[in-house]
Amino acid sequence: MAALSKALSPAPEQAALAIFGALHEGDETLVLLGPHEPGFWACFTASSEYQDGQADPLDRWSKRVIGGLAADWGGVAVFPSDGPPYAPFLDWALKTGQAWQSPVGMLVHARAGLMVSYRGAVRLKGRLSLAPAGASPCESCAAKPCLSACPVGALNASMAYDVPGCQAHIQSAAGEDCLTAGCLVRRACPVSQDYGRLAAQSAFHMRSFL
């Protein structure tokens, strides 16, 4: 993704974002953006959206920042929170060749592991050069710790996510570690461990999940 990032000005990293994949759709290029780590959480928490006490601070931050990048790049911003109908971000992610379905069903990303999240995308005119498709890190992960990390089995090899079970657990005393430091399954992924996402950011997302 480095070559594509250098072709765009300003670079997304200047806004604490990184290119998490790109794909062609017809004669356009769709660039998917996610948190650039380390550094994303410090940037977001310093923003007016985080500090103003209003609802949906991260979605509002994403729309302002990615909307600004889209304007600078001459493109159109797209967001997963817009809808219905909702943009097919999961399908787009799989088509980039930089994200795959993990053994527990969630997407795993080449850089972010199971901590992957997409804050938005920018649709650009023309077919820009793309990075070659990679290989899923799960293929070379012999231990596959994600399969046994969930203490209540809400995420496992069945790939059927028990949402109510997960929510009940993280609201209990036994689930405090998941609530305050992030999903144990996501944290178990070796790629996630090298990503640099802070526990405070994971806690923010976990509280939003309740």
C-alpha positions as CSV (number, residue, x, y, z in Angstrom):
1,M,0.0,0.0,0.0
2,A,3.0,2.3,0.4
3,A,3.2,3.1,-3.4
4,L,-0.5,4.0,-3.5
5,S,-0.2,6.2,-0.4
6,K,2.7,8.1,-1.9
7,A,0.6,8.8,-5.0
8,L,-2.0,10.6,-2.9
9,S,-1.5,14.1,-1.4
10,P,-1.8,14.7,1.4
11,A,-0.9,11.2,2.6
12,P,-3.5,9.5,4.7
13,E,-0.9,8.9,7.4
14,Q,-0.9,12.7,8.1
15,A,-4.5,12.2,9.3
16,A,-3.7,9.1,11.4
17,L,-5.2,6.9,8.7
18,A,-3.7,4.1,6.6
19,I,-4.7,2.5,3.4
20,F,-6.1,-0.9,4.3
21,G,-6.6,-2.1,0.7
22,A,-7.8,-0.9,-2.6
23,L,-9.7,-2.3,-5.5
24,H,-10.9,-1.4,-9.0
25,E,-14.6,-1.0,-9.7
26,G,-15.1,-0.3,-13.4
27,D,-12.9,2.7,-14.3
28,E,-12.6,3.8,-10.7
29,T,-10.3,2.9,-7.7
30,L,-11.8,2.4,-4.3
31,V,-9.4,3.1,-1.4
32,L,-10.2,1.7,2.0
33,L,-9.0,3.5,5.0
34,G,-8.4,2.4,8.6
35,P,-6.6,3.6,11.7
36,H,-2.8,4.2,11.3
37,E,-1.1,2.7,14.4
38,P,0.6,3.7,16.5
39,G,-0.9,7.2,16.7
40,F,-4.5,7.0,15.7
41,W,-6.0,7.1,19.2
42,A,-4.0,10.1,20.3
43,C,-5.1,12.0,17.2
44,F,-8.8,11.1,17.6
45,T,-9.0,11.8,21.3
46,A,-7.5,15.3,20.7
47,S,-10.3,16.1,18.3
48,S,-13.3,18.3,18.9
49,E,-15.6,15.3,18.0
50,Y,-14.2,13.3,20.9
51,Q,-14.2,16.1,23.4
52,D,-17.6,17.7,22.7
53,G,-19.7,15.1,24.5
54,Q,-22.0,14.6,21.5
55,A,-23.1,11.2,20.1
56,D,-21.1,9.2,17.6
57,P,-17.8,11.0,17.9
58,L,-15.8,8.5,15.8
59,D,-18.2,8.5,13.0
60,R,-18.3,12.3,13.0
61,W,-14.5,12.4,13.1
62,S,-14.3,9.9,10.2
63,K,-16.7,11.9,8.1
64,R,-14.8,15.2,8.6
65,V,-11.3,13.8,8.1
66,I,-12.0,11.3,5.3
67,G,-14.3,13.8,3.7
68,G,-11.4,16.3,3.7
69,L,-9.0,13.7,2.2
70,A,-11.6,12.9,-0.5
71,A,-11.9,16.5,-1.5
72,D,-8.1,16.9,-1.6
73,W,-7.7,13.8,-3.7
74,G,-10.6,14.7,-6.1
75,G,-12.7,11.8,-5.0
76,V,-15.9,10.9,-3.2
77,A,-16.0,9.6,0.4
78,V,-18.1,6.5,1.4
79,F,-18.7,5.5,5.0
80,P,-19.9,2.2,6.5
81,S,-22.3,4.1,8.8
82,D,-24.3,5.5,5.8
83,G,-27.5,3.7,5.0
84,P,-29.6,1.8,4.5
85,P,-28.6,0.7,2.0
86,Y,-25.1,0.2,3.4
87,A,-22.0,0.1,1.4
88,P,-20.5,-3.5,1.1
89,F,-17.3,-2.8,3.1
90,L,-16.7,-6.5,4.0
91,D,-17.0,-7.6,0.4
92,W,-14.7,-4.7,-0.7
93,A,-12.2,-5.7,2.0
94,L,-12.1,-9.3,0.8
95,K,-11.6,-8.1,-2.8
96,T,-8.5,-6.1,-2.0
97,G,-6.4,-9.2,-1.3
98,Q,-5.3,-7.6,2.0
99,A,-8.1,-9.1,4.2
100,W,-9.5,-12.6,4.6
101,Q,-12.0,-14.5,6.6
102,S,-10.3,-15.8,9.8
103,P,-11.0,-19.2,11.5
104,V,-13.5,-17.5,13.8
105,G,-15.3,-15.8,11.0
106,M,-14.2,-12.2,11.5
107,L,-12.0,-10.5,9.0
108,V,-8.2,-10.7,9.5
109,H,-6.1,-8.0,7.8
110,A,-2.5,-8.3,6.7
111,R,-1.4,-5.4,8.9
112,A,-4.0,-5.1,11.6
113,G,-4.9,-8.7,12.1
114,L,-8.2,-9.2,13.9
115,M,-8.1,-5.5,15.1
116,V,-9.0,-4.4,11.6
117,S,-11.6,-1.7,11.2
118,Y,-12.6,0.5,8.2
119,R,-13.3,4.1,9.0
120,G,-14.4,4.9,5.4
121,A,-13.3,4.7,1.7
122,V,-12.6,7.1,-1.1
123,R,-13.8,6.5,-4.6
124,L,-11.3,7.9,-7.2
125,K,-11.5,8.3,-10.9
126,G,-9.2,6.1,-12.9
127,R,-7.6,2.7,-12.3
128,L,-4.6,3.4,-10.0
129,S,-1.9,0.8,-9.5
130,L,-2.7,-1.6,-6.8
131,A,-0.5,-3.8,-4.5
132,P,-0.5,-7.5,-5.4
133,A,-2.8,-9.7,-3.4
134,G,-1.3,-11.2,-0.3
135,A,-1.8,-14.4,1.6
136,S,-3.8,-14.8,4.7
137,P,-1.6,-14.8,7.9
138,C,-3.9,-17.5,9.2
139,E,-2.5,-19.9,6.7
140,S,0.9,-19.9,8.4
141,C,-0.5,-19.6,11.9
142,A,-0.1,-23.1,13.3
143,A,-1.3,-22.4,16.8
144,K,-4.5,-20.5,15.8
145,P,-5.0,-19.0,19.3
146,C,-8.1,-17.2,18.2
147,L,-10.1,-20.5,18.2
148,S,-9.8,-21.0,21.9
149,A,-9.4,-17.4,23.3
150,C,-13.1,-16.6,23.9
151,P,-13.9,-17.5,27.6
152,V,-17.6,-18.1,26.8
153,G,-17.2,-19.6,23.3
154,A,-19.0,-16.7,21.6
155,L,-16.4,-16.8,18.8
156,N,-15.0,-20.2,17.8
157,A,-14.5,-22.5,14.9
158,S,-18.2,-22.7,14.2
159,M,-17.9,-19.1,12.8
160,A,-21.4,-18.4,14.3
161,Y,-21.0,-15.3,16.5
162,D,-23.1,-15.5,19.7
163,V,-23.7,-11.8,20.0
164,P,-26.0,-12.0,23.1
165,G,-23.6,-14.3,24.9
166,C,-20.7,-11.9,24.2
167,Q,-22.7,-8.9,25.4
168,A,-23.8,-10.7,28.6
169,H,-20.2,-11.7,29.3
170,I,-18.6,-8.3,28.9
171,Q,-21.3,-6.8,31.2
172,S,-20.4,-9.3,34.0
173,A,-17.5,-9.2,36.5
174,A,-15.9,-12.1,34.6
175,G,-15.8,-10.1,31.4
176,E,-14.1,-6.9,32.8
177,D,-10.9,-7.7,31.0
178,C,-12.7,-8.0,27.7
179,L,-14.6,-4.7,28.3
180,T,-11.6,-2.6,29.4
181,A,-8.8,-4.0,27.2
182,G,-10.6,-5.5,24.2
183,C,-11.9,-8.8,22.9
184,L,-9.6,-11.6,23.9
185,V,-10.0,-13.3,20.5
186,R,-8.9,-10.2,18.6
187,R,-6.0,-9.8,21.1
188,A,-4.9,-13.4,20.7
189,C,-4.1,-12.9,17.0
190,P,-0.3,-12.7,16.6
191,V,-0.7,-10.0,13.8
192,S,-3.0,-8.0,16.1
193,Q,-0.3,-8.0,18.8
194,D,2.1,-6.3,16.5
195,Y,-0.4,-3.6,15.4
196,G,0.0,-1.2,18.2
197,R,-3.7,-0.5,19.0
198,L,-4.1,0.8,22.6
199,A,-6.3,-0.8,25.1
200,A,-8.2,2.5,25.6
201,Q,-9.3,2.4,22.0
202,S,-10.5,-1.2,22.3
203,A,-12.4,-0.2,25.4
204,F,-14.1,2.6,23.6
205,H,-15.3,0.1,20.9
206,M,-16.4,-2.4,23.5
207,R,-18.5,0.1,25.4
208,S,-20.1,1.1,22.1
209,F,-21.0,-2.5,21.5
210,L,-23.2,-2.7,24.6
